[in-house]
Amino acid sequence: MSIFVIRHGETAGNAARIVQTPETPLSPRGIEQADRLARRLAGEGIGRILTSDLLRAAMTAERIHAATGAPIVHEPLLHERNFGDLRGTAYDDLGVDLFAEDLDPAGGESWAVFHERVTTAWAVIRAAAAATPGNLAVVTHGLVCLSLVQNH
């Protein structure tokens, strides 16, 4: 049993260095990235895909599903950190360090709340892996991947 932790493909917002909004889709380049990944995973025995239901992750998961036939389960705990009122803002216009440990964005999640949510997501991932015949693909977001690596 392997767990493949995957960050979604590129979005136009990623390329322009804009804090993502929930409905941001993959860019044409992100679709190509997702298709390449899907072809690579086609022979890896993926038995289930657990994905964030934010559009960019769900689009990536759909590409993997098309290549593997594995069922998709949407999991909101896998969402990217909620930056609240900062979403949609260019990094250069923020006036704050988006990744500072003490950043608590209005209408969003503090790092502590975010890491707690990812810890809960890790329990869901482990349970899904245990219940999956074959390997598990987890499609999520960059900061979720980072939190998983740092804390689990």
C-alpha positions in Angstrom: 0.0 0.0 0.0 1.3 3.4 -1.0 -0.2 6.8 -0.5 0.6 9.3 -3.3 0.2 12.8 -2.0 -0.3 15.1 -5.0 -0.5 18.9 -5.4 -3.0 20.0 -8.1 -1.7 21.3 -11.4 -0.9 24.9 -12.1 -3.6 27.6 -12.2 -3.4 31.1 -13.8 -3.3 32.4 -10.3 -0.3 30.3 -9.4 1.5 31.6 -12.5 0.6 35.2 -11.7 1.4 34.8 -8.0 -2.1 35.6 -6.8 -3.5 34.1 -3.6 -6.0 31.5 -4.8 -9.7 31.7 -4.6 -11.7 28.4 -4.1 -13.2 28.4 -7.7 -9.9 28.8 -9.5 -9.6 26.2 -12.3 -6.5 24.6 -13.8 -4.7 26.6 -16.5 -4.0 24.9 -19.8 -0.5 24.1 -18.5 -2.1 22.7 -15.3 -4.3 20.4 -17.4 -1.3 19.1 -19.3 0.5 18.5 -15.9 -2.5 16.6 -14.6 -2.7 14.5 -17.8 1.0 13.7 -17.5 0.6 12.7 -13.9 -2.5 10.6 -14.7 -0.6 8.7 -17.4 2.2 8.0 -14.9 -0.2 6.8 -12.2 -2.1 4.6 -14.7 0.1 1.6 -13.9 0.5 2.2 -10.1 -2.6 0.3 -8.9 -4.5 3.3 -7.7 -7.6 1.9 -5.9 -9.1 5.2 -4.7 -8.6 8.9 -5.2 -9.2 11.2 -2.2 -9.4 14.8 -3.2 -10.1 18.3 -2.1 -13.3 19.5 -3.7 -11.8 22.8 -4.7 -12.0 23.1 -8.5 -8.3 22.9 -9.3 -7.8 19.7 -7.2 -11.0 18.2 -8.4 -10.0 18.8 -12.0 -6.6 17.1 -11.3 -8.4 14.1 -9.7 -10.8 13.8 -12.6 -7.7 13.3 -14.9 -6.3 10.6 -12.6 -9.7 8.9 -12.5 -9.9 8.9 -16.3 -6.5 7.1 -16.5 -7.0 4.7 -13.6 -10.7 4.1 -13.2 -10.4 4.6 -9.5 -13.4 6.1 -7.7 -13.1 9.7 -6.4 -14.0 10.7 -2.9 -14.2 14.5 -2.2 -12.8 15.6 1.2 -13.2 19.2 2.3 -10.5 18.7 5.0 -8.0 18.7 2.1 -8.7 22.3 1.2 -5.9 24.8 0.9 -5.3 27.1 3.9 -8.1 29.6 3.9 -6.5 33.1 3.5 -9.9 34.8 3.9 -9.9 38.4 2.8 -6.4 38.0 1.2 -7.7 35.7 -1.5 -7.6 37.1 -5.0 -4.7 39.5 -4.0 -1.4 39.5 -5.9 1.5 38.5 -3.6 3.3 41.8 -4.4 0.2 43.8 -3.2 -0.3 41.9 0.1 1.9 44.1 2.4 2.4 41.1 4.6 4.4 37.8 4.5 1.7 35.3 3.5 3.7 32.5 5.2 4.6 34.3 8.4 3.9 32.1 11.5 1.9 34.9 13.1 -0.3 35.7 10.1 -4.0 35.4 11.1 -5.8 36.6 8.0 -9.2 38.3 8.5 -11.9 35.8 7.5 -9.4 33.0 7.2 -7.4 30.4 9.2 -4.5 30.9 11.5 -1.6 28.5 11.0 -2.6 26.7 14.2 -6.2 26.1 13.0 -4.9 25.1 9.5 -2.4 22.5 11.0 -5.1 21.1 13.2 -7.4 20.6 10.2 -4.6 18.9 8.3 -4.0 16.6 11.3 -7.7 15.6 11.1 -7.3 15.1 7.3 -4.3 12.8 8.0 -6.5 10.6 10.1 -9.0 10.5 7.2 -6.2 9.7 4.7 -4.9 6.8 6.9 -8.4 5.4 7.3 -9.0 5.6 3.5 -5.7 4.0 2.8 -6.5 1.1 5.2 -9.9 0.6 3.4 -8.6 0.9 -0.1 -7.7 -2.2 -2.2 -4.5 -1.0 -3.9 -2.8 2.4 -3.6 -4.4 5.7 -2.6 -4.0 9.0 -4.5 -4.5 12.1 -2.4 -5.0 15.3 -4.5 -4.7 18.4 -2.5 -2.8 21.8 -2.3 0.7 22.9 -1.7 0.4 24.0 1.9 -1.5 20.9 2.9 1.3 18.8 1.4 3.8 20.9 3.4 1.9 20.5 6.6 1.6 16.7 6.0 5.4 16.5 5.4 6.3 18.6 8.4 3.9 17.1 10.9 3.1 13.6 9.8 
